[in-house]
């Protein structure tokens, strides 16, 4: 822990040096709202790439069926961690028979020293099937999926573990993880990776290699994971446009072995770093009897019971001084529904003195200036935005649009110093390729009948004020869109203290360049200006030029130096 603290102090010192010596070269949200910037797609790059084949070394099974594979972690709490893995042979064919989960144990051995496991915990296991009532389509049943929760852990502590069934014996190789820090306004996860719409292409490989290089301590996966639904049930090659390639498909088919390939592909990262997921539209995967989202619901452990939601579609958790809320866009989000009631109750319980930062994530963006998915989830925004604004959510992460976009602080399409910073990171590298067109480009404004969501109604609207008054689309980049670029990549959030966080978006093409990035900004909370009890003054300034802001900035520097040299 001493080495970790020393490293963190060194990081803060370097950041201070850059802010003071370089003259605050990295902008802060205090300087916003920013003039909109667009970086167009680099024509020297490929717009997309094909999926990796199932016999690719990163997707192939490299253990026999009795041994654990697809090992992954998820946060339960600062003192507990979910460990998940798969054993047994999945089946695909006309007639498939489910494996018996009770035929194998679910054990995790763990301890604080390498090779020494002073604790043993058991959990549960399950299987799922993907069945299609159409002639010629193949069915699938999974291997045995194990979920074990390790309780009574120490926050901010490294553990070594193995998982499997010791009676066979068939235990995995040794892995390790570090628990999250306890809820505290002065302690935060080192780095939070944020990625969405990942898939399994060569671009995906670059994204994950780049993410690993940046050393996250946890990962937010904001939906659309493996894109198994870009295939027919017979496998073969996936399509960048499903309806174009398979116009006669009787249902949106899937090739479920892609999920197993994705689990193997991700294991080197998520067997040592917890990944917190939320469902996207590519996880819907309809099958027989109107069953949906079965793969997602079965394969991933999330703290739904721990957070009181009792639904894997939405949940919350703490990591140091951050409270995360993961919301579901493909279940009822109306103000009269269960998700909204849970969200209100969860927000009421937050103690901002302990978890000053409030970060939310869901798959489809509410604010989006690209043609793709433009105003697609306007109904969800109209139902939920006011509540999130009332409780002063600081940052919102989404995916769905296969490009990058960061907004100025905004509420109800109006620039607002107390609105969240909305960030779209649906640029993980999937087979559907990067999005290029903007709704404000000539002849690129979608019709109001386009972009119909897979769930919920259509609430498209014309703007009632501002430069786009009376129109469905702007004729220029909207004022609430601060920066957008069509490129694959991922983001890293580094929360420094209760008011400052450094956000960096890393483009894939910069993986081999030192200190290179596509977008970088300090996101600054202003709790005095934006308290729940005192609604913001619409004439208040968030400019960096104000004397109050300068005083706050100098005071922050004093506190940081004091922390480095005297704590």
C-alpha positions in Angstrom: 0.0 0.0 0.0 3.0 2.3 0.7 4.2 1.9 -2.9 0.7 2.6 -4.2 0.4 5.8 -2.1 3.9 7.0 -3.2 3.0 6.4 -6.8 -0.3 8.3 -6.4 1.5 11.2 -4.8 4.1 11.2 -7.6 1.2 11.2 -10.2 -0.4 14.2 -8.4 2.9 16.0 -8.3 3.4 15.6 -12.0 -0.1 16.8 -12.7 0.4 19.9 -10.6 3.7 20.6 -12.3 2.0 20.4 -15.7 -0.9 22.6 -14.6 1.5 25.3 -13.1 4.6 25.2 -15.3 2.8 24.6 -18.6 0.2 27.1 -17.7 -2.7 24.7 -17.2 -2.3 23.2 -20.7 -5.0 20.7 -20.1 -8.4 22.5 -20.1 -10.9 22.2 -17.3 -14.7 22.2 -17.5 -14.5 25.5 -15.5 -13.4 27.1 -18.8 -16.5 25.9 -20.6 -18.7 25.8 -22.4 -16.3 25.2 -25.2 -16.7 26.1 -28.8 -17.7 22.9 -30.7 -14.8 21.0 -32.4 -15.1 18.3 -35.0 -12.2 16.0 -36.0 -13.1 14.2 -39.2 -12.3 10.6 -40.0 -8.7 10.0 -41.1 -9.0 8.5 -44.6 -5.7 6.8 -44.2 -7.3 4.5 -41.6 -9.8 1.6 -42.3 -13.3 2.4 -41.3 -13.6 -1.1 -39.8 -12.4 -4.6 -39.9 -13.7 -8.2 -40.0 -14.3 -10.3 -36.9 -11.6 -12.6 -35.7 -12.3 -16.2 -36.7 -13.2 -18.7 -33.9 -9.9 -20.5 -34.5 -7.9 -17.4 -33.7 -5.5 -18.0 -30.8 -7.2 -15.4 -28.6 -10.6 -17.1 -29.1 -9.7 -20.8 -29.1 -10.1 -22.8 -25.9 -6.7 -23.7 -24.5 -7.8 -25.9 -21.6 -9.7 -29.2 -21.5 -13.4 -28.9 -20.7 -13.1 -29.8 -17.0 -10.9 -26.8 -16.3 -12.1 -23.3 -15.8 -12.0 -20.8 -18.7 -13.4 -17.4 -19.4 -12.5 -16.3 -15.8 -13.8 -12.8 -14.9 -14.3 -10.4 -12.0 -17.0 -8.0 -11.0 -17.3 -5.7 -8.0 -19.8 -6.7 -5.3 -18.6 -4.1 -2.8 -15.3 -2.7 -1.5 -15.1 -5.8 0.7 -16.5 -8.4 -1.7 -15.8 -9.5 -5.3 -17.6 -11.8 -7.8 -15.5 -14.4 -9.5 -17.1 -16.1 -12.6 -15.9 -18.8 -15.0 -17.1 -21.5 -17.4 -16.5 -25.3 -17.5 -17.9 -28.0 -19.7 -18.7 -28.2 -23.4 -21.2 -25.9 -25.0 -23.4 -27.6 -27.6 -24.8 -26.3 -30.9 -27.1 -28.3 -33.2 -30.7 -29.1 -33.9 -31.1 -31.1 -30.7 -29.1 -30.0 -27.6 -29.1 -31.2 -24.0 -28.3 -28.9 -21.2 -25.4 -29.9 -18.9 -26.1 -30.5 -15.2 -24.7 -27.6 -13.1 -24.7 -29.8 -10.0 -22.2 -32.2 -11.6 -19.3 -29.9 -10.8 -18.5 -27.7 -7.8 -17.9 -24.0 -7.8 -14.9 -23.2 -5.5 -12.5 -20.2 -5.2 -9.4 -20.5 -3.1 -7.8 -17.1 -2.2 -5.3 -15.4 0.0 -2.9 -12.4 0.3 0.2 -14.3 -0.7 1.1 -15.8 -4.0 0.5 -19.6 -3.9 -0.9 -19.5 -0.3 -4.7 -19.7 -0.1 -6.0 -19.3 3.4 -9.7 -19.0 2.4 -12.1 -21.1 0.4 -15.6 -20.1 -0.8 -18.2 -21.9 -2.8 -21.0 -20.5 -4.9 -23.5 -21.4 -7.5 -23.7 -22.4 -11.2 -26.1 -22.4 -14.0 -26.6 -22.9 -17.8 -28.7 -21.3 -20.4 -30.0 -22.2 -23.9 -30.6 -20.1 -27.0 -33.5 -21.9 -28.9 -35.1 -21.0 -32.2 -38.5 -22.3 -33.4 -37.6 -22.2 -37.1 -36.5 -25.0 -39.4 -32.8 -24.9 -40.3 -31.7 -22.8 -37.4 -29.3 -24.3 -34.9 -29.9 -24.2 -31.1 -27.2 -23.7 -28.5 -26.8 -24.6 -24.8 -23.9 -23.2 -22.8 -21.2 -24.7 -20.7 -21.7 -24.5 -16.9 -21.4 -20.9 -15.8 -20.1 -20.4 -12.2 -20.5 -17.4 -10.0 -18.9 -17.2 -6.6 -18.9 -14.1 -4.3 -15.9 -13.6 -2.0 -16.9 -11.8 1.2 -15.0 -10.3 4.1 -12.2 -8.9 2.0 -10.1 -6.0 3.0 -10.5 -2.8 0.9 -7.6 -1.8 -1.3 -5.9 -5.1 -0.9 -4.3 -7.5 -3.4 -5.5 -11.1 -3.4 -4.3 -14.2 -5.3 -6.9 -16.8 -6.3 -7.7 -20.0 -8.1 -11.2 -21.2 -9.2 -12.6 -24.6 -10.2 -13.5 -27.9 -8.6 -10.8 -29.3 -6.3 -12.4 -32.8 -6.1 -11.7 -33.5 -9.8 -9.1 -32.0 -9.3 -9.5 -29.2 -11.9 -8.4 -25.8 -10.5 -7.4 -22.8 -12.7 -4.0 -21.3 -12.8 -3.4 -18.5 -10.3 -4.9 -15.1 -10.9 -4.9 -11.9 -8.8 -7.0 -8.9 -8.2 -7.1 -5.8 -6.0 -10.3 -4.8 -4.1 -11.7 -1.4 -4.5 -11.0 1.3 -1.8 -13.6 1.8 0.9 -16.1 4.7 0.4 -14.1 7.7 1.3 -13.8 11.2 -0.2 -10.0 11.1 -0.3 -9.5 7.6 -1.8 -10.3 6.6 -5.4 -9.6 3.8 -7.9 -6.3 4.4 -9.7 -7.7 4.4 -13.2 -11.1 3.6 -14.6 -11.2 2.2 -18.1 -14.4 3.1 -20.1 -15.2 1.3 -23.3 -18.3 0.4 -25.3 -19.5 -1.5 -28.5 -16.4 -3.7 -28.4 -17.0 -6.7 -30.6 -14.2 -9.1 -31.6 -12.4 -7.6 -34.6 -8.8 -6.7 -35.1 -9.7 -3.2 -34.1 -11.1 -4.7 -30.9 -7.7 -6.2 -30.3 -6.0 -2.9 -30.6 -8.5 -1.3 -28.2 -8.0 -3.9 -25.5 -4.2 -4.0 -26.0 -4.2 -0.2 -25.6 -6.5 -0.3 -22.6 -4.3 -2.9 -20.9 -1.2 -0.7 -21.6 -2.9 2.1 -19.7 -3.3 0.0 -16.6 -6.9 0.3 -15.4 -7.9 -0.8 -11.9 -11.5 -1.4 -13.1 -13.4 -1.3 -16.4 -16.9 0.1 -17.3 -18.3 -1.7 -20.3 -21.2 0.4 -21.5 -23.0 -2.2 -23.6 -22.8 -4.2 -26.9 -20.2 -6.7 -26.0 -19.5 -9.5 -28.5 -21.9 -9.0 -31.4 -23.0 -12.6 -31.6 -26.1 -11.3 -33.3 -24.2 -10.3 -36.5 -24.2 -14.0 -37.5 -26.5 -16.8 -38.5 -26.9 -19.7 -36.1 -24.7 -21.7 -38.5 -21.7 -19.4 -37.9 -19.6 -18.6 -40.9 -18.7 -14.9 -41.4 -20.3 -12.1 -39.5 -21.8 -9.1 -41.3 -21.3 -5.4 -40.7 -25.0 -4.9 -41.7 -27.1 -7.8 -40.6 -30.3 -6.9 -42.5 -28.3 -6.3 -45.6 -26.5 -9.6 -45.5 -29.4 -11.8 -44.2 -32.6 -10.2 -45.4 -34.5 -13.5 -45.3 -33.6 -14.4 -41.7 -36.8 -15.3 -39.8 -35.5 -13.8 -36.6 -32.4 -11.9 -35.5 -30.2 -15.0 -35.3 -27.0 -15.3 -33.2 -24.0 -17.6 -33.2 -23.6 -18.1 -29.5 -20.1 -19.6 -29.6 -19.0 -16.0 -30.2 -19.8 -15.4 -26.5 -17.4 -18.1 -25.5 -14.7 -16.7 -27.8 -15.3 -13.2 -26.3 -14.9 -14.6 -22.8 -11.6 -16.1 -23.7 -10.5 -13.0 -25.5 -11.2 -10.8 -22.5 -9.9 -13.2 -19.8 -6.3 -11.8 -19.6 -7.7 -8.4 -18.6 -10.9 -9.2 -16.6 -9.5 -12.1 -14.6 -7.4 -9.5 -12.8 -9.4 -6.3 -13.2 -13.2 -6.2 -12.4 -15.4 -5.3 -15.3 -18.8 -3.8 -14.7 -21.3 -4.3 -17.6 -24.6 -3.0 -18.7 -26.7 -4.4 -21.5 -26.9 -2.9 -25.0 -29.2 -3.6 -27.9 -26.9 -6.3 -29.2 -27.5 -8.2 -26.0 -31.3 -8.5 -26.7 -30.9 -11.7 -28.7 -34.6 -12.8 -29.1 -35.4 -16.5 -29.1 -38.3 -18.9 -28.5 -41.3 -17.9 -26.4 -40.3 -14.2 -26.4 -37.2 -14.8 -24.2 -34.6 -12.0 -24.6 -31.2 -11.1 -23.2 -30.5 -14.6 -21.9 -26.8 -14.6 -22.6 -26.1 -11.3 -20.8 -28.3 -12.2 -17.8 -26.6 -15.6 -17.3 -23.0 -14.9 -18.1 -22.3 -11.8 -15.9 -22.5 -11.3 -12.2 -23.4 -7.8 -11.1 -24.3 -6.3 -7.6 -28.0 -6.2 -8.3 -29.0 -7.8 -4.9 -26.3 -5.8 -3.1 -27.7 -2.5 -4.4 -31.4 -3.5 -3.9 -32.4 -3.5 -7.6 -32.7 -7.3 -7.8 -32.3 -6.9 -11.6 -29.2 -7.4 -13.7 -30.6 -4.7 -16.0 -29.7 -1.9 -13.6 -27.7 -1.6 -10.4 -25.2 0.5 -8.5 -22.0 0.2 -6.5 -19.3 2.2 -4.8 -15.6 2.4 -5.5 -13.8 4.7 -3.2 -15.3 8.2 -3.3 -17.4 7.3 -6.4 -21.0 6.1 -6.5 -21.7 4.4 -9.9 -25.2 3.9 -11.3 -25.7 1.6 -14.2 -29.1 2.0 -15.9 -31.0 -0.2 -18.3 -32.3 1.3 -21.5 -34.0 -1.9 -22.7 -36.3 -2.4 -19.7 -39.0 -0.1 -18.4 -37.5 3.3 -17.6 -40.8 5.3 -17.2 -41.4 7.3 -14.1 -44.1 4.8 -13.0 -41.8 1.8 -13.4 -39.7 -0.3 -11.1 -36.3 1.0 -12.4 -37.3 4.6 -11.8 -38.5 3.8 -8.3 -35.3 2.0 -7.5 -33.2 4.8 -9.0 -35.0 7.4 -6.8 -34.4 5.3 -3.7 -30.7 4.7 -4.6 -30.1 8.4 -5.2 -31.8 9.2 -1.8 -29.3 6.9 0.0 -26.1 8.5 -1.4 -24.0 10.4 1.1 -22.1 12.9 -1.0 -19.7 13.6 1.9 -18.5 10.0 1.5 -18.9 9.5 -2.2 -18.7 13.0 -3.7 -18.6 11.8 -7.3 -21.8 10.4 -8.9 -21.2 8.7 -12.3 -24.0 7.1 -14.3 -23.8 4.8 -17.4 -26.2 3.3 -19.8 -25.9 2.2 -23.4 -27.7 4.6 -25.8 -26.7 8.3 -25.5 -29.3 11.0 -24.8 -27.1 13.7 -26.3 -25.7 12.8 -29.7 -25.0 14.8 -32.8 -24.2 11.9 -35.1 -26.8 10.8 -37.7 -26.6 7.3 -36.3 -29.1 6.8 -33.4 -29.9 10.6 -33.4 -32.7 11.2 -30.8 -33.3 7.5 -30.6 -33.7 7.4 -26.9 -35.4 10.8 -26.4 -38.2 9.0 -24.5 -35.8 7.8 -21.9 -34.2 11.2 -21.6 -37.6 12.8 -21.0 -38.4 10.3 -18.3 -35.2 10.3 -16.3 -33.1 13.4 -17.0 -34.8 15.7 -14.5 -34.2 13.2 -11.6 -30.5 12.7 -12.5 -30.0 16.5 -12.8 -31.8 17.1 -9.5 -29.3 14.8 -7.7 -26.3 16.4 -9.6 -24.9 13.5 -11.5 -21.4 14.5 -12.5 -20.6 12.4 -15.5 -22.6 10.1 -17.8 -21.0 7.5 -20.1 -22.8 5.8 -23.0 -22.0 3.9 -26.2 -24.2 2.8 -29.1 -22.9 5.4 -31.5 -19.6 4.1 -33.0 -17.6 7.2 -32.5 -16.4 9.6 -29.8 -18.2 12.6 -28.5 -17.9 14.7 -25.3 -20.6 17.3 -24.5 -20.4 20.6 -22.7 -22.3 20.5 -19.4 -26.0 20.4 -20.5 -29.5 19.9 -19.2 -32.6 19.7 -21.4 -30.6 20.7 -24.4 -29.5 23.9 -22.7 -26.0 24.7 -21.6 -25.9 24.5 -17.8 -22.9 24.7 -15.5 -24.6 22.1 -13.2 -25.5 19.6 -15.9 -23.5 16.4 -16.3 -20.7 16.0 -18.7 -22.1 13.4 -21.2 -19.5 11.3 -23.0 -20.1 8.8 -25.8 -17.5 6.0 -26.1 -19.2 3.5 -28.5 -15.9 3.3 -30.4 -14.5 0.0 -29.2 -13.9 -1.4 -32.7 -16.9 -3.7 -33.5 -17.7 -5.2 -36.9 -20.4 -2.5 -37.7 -17.6 0.0 -38.3 -17.1 3.6 -37.2 -19.8 6.2 -37.6 -18.9 9.1 -39.9 -22.0 11.2 -40.6 -23.2 14.0 -38.4 -26.9 15.0 -38.2 -25.8 18.6 -38.9 -23.9 17.7 -42.1 -25.7 18.6 -45.4 -28.3 16.0 -46.3 -27.4 13.9 -43.3 -30.2 14.8 -41.0 -32.3 11.6 -40.3 -36.0 11.7 -41.0 -38.2 11.7 -38.0 -39.2 8.2 -38.8 -35.6 6.9 -38.6 -33.8 5.7 -35.5 -36.6 3.7 -33.9 -35.3 2.1 -30.7 -35.5 -1.6 -30.1 -37.3 -0.8 -26.8 -39.6 2.0 -25.8 -41.5 4.6 -27.8 -40.5 7.3 -30.2 -40.3 10.8 -28.8 -38.5 12.7 -31.5 -38.8 16.5 -31.1 -38.0 19.7 -32.9 -35.9 22.2 -30.8 -37.9 24.9 -29.2 -35.2 27.5 -28.7 -31.7 28.4 -29.7 -30.1 28.3 -33.2 -32.0 25.1 -34.1 -35.4 26.5 -33.1 -38.2 24.8 -35.0 -36.0 22.2 -36.6 -35.2 18.5 -36.0 -31.5 18.9 -36.7 -29.0 21.7 -36.2 -27.3 23.3 -39.3 -24.0 23.3 -37.5 -22.4 21.3 -34.6 -24.7 21.8 -31.7 -23.5 24.1 -28.9 -23.8 21.3 -26.4 -21.4 19.1 -28.4 -17.9 20.2 -27.3 -15.7 17.6 -29.2 -16.4 14.8 -31.6 -14.2 12.5 -33.6 -14.8 9.4 -35.7 -12.2 7.0 -34.5 -11.9 3.8 -32.5 -10.6 4.0 -28.9 -11.2 3.9 -25.2 -11.3 6.3 -22.2 -9.5 6.5 -18.9 -10.9 8.4 -15.9 -8.5 9.3 -13.1 -10.3 10.8 -10.1 -7.8 12.9 -8.2 -9.9 14.2 -5.3 -13.5 15.2 -4.4 -13.6 17.9 -7.1 -11.1 17.1 -9.9 -11.0 14.2 -12.3 -8.8 13.8 -15.4 -10.6 12.3 -18.4 -8.5 11.1 -21.4 -9.8 9.6 -24.6 -7.2 7.4 -26.3 -7.4 6.7 -30.0 -6.3 3.3 -31.3 -3.9 4.8 -33.8 -2.0 6.4 -30.9 -1.2 3.2 -29.2 2.5 3.3 -30.0 2.9 7.0 -29.4 4.0 8.2 -25.9 1.7 10.8 -24.1 -0.6 11.0 -27.1 -4.4 11.1 -26.9 -7.4 12.3 -28.8 -9.1 14.3 -26.1 -8.2 15.3 -22.5 -9.9 17.5 -19.9 -10.2 18.0 -16.2 -13.8 17.5 -15.2 -14.3 19.7 -12.1 -17.2 19.4 -9.7 -18.6 22.6 -8.2 -20.6 21.4 -5.2 -21.1 25.0 -3.8 -22.6 26.2 -7.0 -24.5 23.1 -7.8 -25.9 21.8 -4.5 -29.3 20.2 -4.4 -30.6 22.6 -1.8 -29.6 25.7 -3.9 -30.5 25.5 -7.6 -27.8 27.1 -9.8 -28.0 30.8 -10.7 -28.5 30.9 -14.5 -26.3 34.0 -14.5 -23.5 32.3 -12.5 -20.2 32.0 -14.3 -18.1 28.8 -14.4 -15.3 30.7 -16.2 -11.7 30.2 -15.1 -11.3 34.0 -15.2 -13.4 34.6 -12.1 -11.6 35.6 -8.9 -13.4 32.9 -6.9 -12.3 30.2 -9.3 -8.7 31.4 -9.2 -8.8 31.3 -5.4 -10.3 27.8 -5.5 -7.6 26.7 -7.9 -4.7 28.1 -5.8 -6.3 26.5 -2.7 -6.5 23.2 -4.4 -2.8 23.4 -5.3 -1.9 24.2 -1.7 -3.9 21.2 -0.5 -2.3 18.9 -3.0 1.2 20.0 -2.1 0.4 19.6 1.6 -0.9 16.1 0.9 2.2 15.1 -1.0 4.8 16.4 1.5 3.2 16.0 4.8 0.6 13.2 4.7 
